Amino acid sequence: CSRAKPRGKIILTKGAGIEGTAILAIEKEKEITKFLGKETVEKAKAYINLVSVVKDALTAFNSGGVQAMHDPTEGGVLGGLCELIEAANLGVKIYEDKILINEETIAICNLLKIDPLKLISSGSLLIVADSNKAENIIAKLKNAGIKASIIGETLPNPKERYIIAKNGKIKKIFMPETDELWKALRRKLLKKRL
């Protein structure tokens, strides 16, 4: 059972779609290189070296104030959030513009027309922290060379589960039906854009 409590701050490390970015760069290397170039693909392939969350978890835990942690795998960050709040029987409010998405992930997801928030995200860690300890956890993660940001907070009402999109619209959060990885692997890129 999750020990996450209402009004906890939710931290995400490294960014959305870490493992998915690496898998797509490896599996569709030739196709993606035609559109995005070798440098972007090589950087994206290197994300495979980021899939462990041990350093993230130990650094956060040793900082104090951690209520719960969860690594978002299948279904990406949104899937991981759903699992985390379901276990705690809580609601959640997320700010889309606060979610780290690395530029290689954005480029590959835009090219393949998939949502980076629903792309397998092994390597990222979701942390629920006491609101007065969250900034300290982020500082300690940064000192350890791990990017992190506060992306929202837990809410007492389990029926309130939403994300505030970049355009200000409020959308309910649901568990993704499938991971975007499968959609992307099936998608063919036919010709190079001009």
C-alpha positions in Angstrom: 0.0 0.0 0.0 1.3 3.4 -0.9 2.1 5.8 2.0 1.4 8.9 -0.2 -0.7 11.5 1.6 -2.9 14.3 0.3 -1.1 17.5 -0.6 2.2 15.8 -1.2 4.3 17.2 -4.0 4.9 14.9 -7.0 8.4 15.0 -8.4 9.5 13.4 -11.7 13.2 12.6 -12.4 15.0 12.6 -15.7 12.0 13.1 -18.0 9.1 11.3 -19.7 9.6 8.4 -22.1 13.2 7.6 -21.3 13.2 3.9 -22.1 10.8 4.4 -25.0 13.0 7.0 -26.6 16.0 4.6 -26.5 14.0 1.7 -27.8 12.5 3.7 -30.7 16.0 5.1 -31.6 17.4 1.6 -31.7 14.6 -0.2 -33.4 13.8 2.4 -36.0 17.4 3.9 -36.3 17.6 4.1 -40.1 14.1 5.6 -40.5 14.5 8.1 -37.7 18.0 9.1 -38.8 16.6 10.2 -42.3 14.3 12.7 -40.6 16.2 13.8 -37.5 19.8 13.1 -38.2 22.5 10.9 -36.7 23.3 13.1 -33.7 19.8 13.1 -32.3 19.5 9.4 -32.8 22.8 8.6 -31.1 21.8 10.8 -28.1 18.4 9.1 -28.0 20.0 5.6 -28.1 22.2 6.5 -25.1 19.1 6.9 -23.0 19.3 3.1 -22.5 22.0 3.9 -20.0 19.5 5.9 -17.9 17.0 3.2 -17.2 18.1 2.4 -13.6 16.4 4.4 -10.9 18.5 3.1 -8.0 20.5 6.4 -7.7 17.4 8.5 -8.0 15.6 6.5 -5.3 18.5 6.4 -2.9 19.2 10.1 -3.3 15.6 11.1 -2.8 15.1 8.7 0.2 18.2 9.8 1.9 17.1 13.5 1.6 14.1 12.8 3.9 10.4 13.6 3.4 9.7 10.9 0.8 6.2 9.4 1.2 6.1 7.1 -1.9 8.1 6.2 -5.0 7.1 4.5 -8.2 8.9 3.9 -11.5 6.6 4.6 -14.5 7.1 1.8 -17.0 4.3 0.5 -19.3 1.9 3.4 -20.0 4.5 6.0 -19.3 4.3 8.9 -16.8 0.5 9.0 -17.0 0.3 5.2 -16.4 2.7 5.4 -13.5 0.7 8.3 -11.9 -2.5 6.3 -12.2 -0.9 3.3 -10.5 0.6 5.5 -7.8 -2.6 7.4 -6.9 -4.7 4.3 -7.2 -2.6 2.5 -4.6 -3.0 5.4 -2.2 -6.7 6.0 -3.1 -5.9 9.7 -3.8 -6.6 12.3 -6.5 -3.9 14.2 -8.4 -3.4 17.5 -10.1 -0.6 17.6 -12.7 0.8 20.6 -14.7 1.8 19.4 -18.2 4.2 22.3 -18.6 6.2 21.2 -15.5 6.9 17.7 -16.9 10.4 17.3 -18.1 10.5 16.0 -21.7 14.0 15.9 -23.2 14.4 17.3 -26.7 15.3 13.9 -28.3 12.1 12.5 -26.9 10.0 15.4 -28.2 11.6 15.1 -31.7 11.0 11.4 -31.9 7.4 11.6 -30.5 6.5 14.4 -32.8 7.9 12.5 -35.8 6.0 9.3 -34.9 2.9 11.2 -33.8 2.8 9.7 -30.3 2.2 11.1 -26.8 5.5 11.2 -24.7 3.4 11.0 -21.5 2.1 7.6 -22.5 5.5 6.2 -23.7 7.3 3.6 -21.5 9.3 5.6 -19.0 11.6 3.2 -17.2 14.5 5.3 -15.9 12.2 8.0 -14.6 11.0 8.0 -11.0 7.8 9.4 -9.6 8.3 10.6 -6.0 5.6 11.8 -3.6 7.2 14.1 -1.0 6.2 16.2 2.0 5.5 19.6 0.5 8.1 21.3 2.7 10.8 18.8 1.7 10.3 18.6 -2.1 12.6 21.5 -3.0 15.4 20.0 -0.9 14.9 16.6 -2.6 15.2 18.3 -6.0 18.4 20.1 -4.9 19.9 16.8 -3.7 19.0 15.1 -7.0 20.5 17.9 -9.0 23.7 17.7 -6.9 23.8 14.0 -7.9 23.5 14.9 -11.5 19.8 13.9 -11.9 17.3 16.4 -13.4 14.0 16.6 -11.6 11.0 18.9 -11.3 7.8 19.2 -9.2 5.0 18.3 -11.6 1.9 18.5 -9.3 0.4 17.3 -6.1 -1.8 14.6 -4.6 -5.3 15.5 -3.7 -7.6 14.1 -1.0 -10.5 13.2 -3.3 -9.8 10.1 -5.5 -12.3 11.3 -8.1 -10.2 14.4 -8.8 -7.5 13.2 -11.2 -6.6 15.7 -13.8 -3.8 17.4 -15.8 -3.7 21.0 -16.6 -2.6 21.1 -20.3 -0.1 23.6 -21.6 -3.1 25.5 -23.2 -4.8 25.7 -19.8 -7.4 23.1 -20.5 -8.2 20.7 -17.7 -8.2 17.0 -18.8 -9.0 14.0 -16.7 -6.2 11.4 -16.2 -7.0 7.8 -17.2 -4.8 4.8 -17.3 -3.5 4.5 -21.0 -5.1 1.6 -22.8 -1.8 0.7 -24.4 1.7 2.0 -24.3 2.5 4.4 -27.2 5.6 2.3 -28.0 3.5 -0.3 -29.8 1.8 2.3 -31.9 5.2 3.8 -32.8 6.8 0.5 -33.7 4.0 -0.2 -36.2 4.1 3.2 -37.8 6.0 3.5 -41.1 7.9 6.7 -42.0 7.6 6.7 -45.8 9.7 9.5 -47.1 12.0 12.2 -45.8 10.4 15.5 -45.1 11.6 18.4 -47.2 
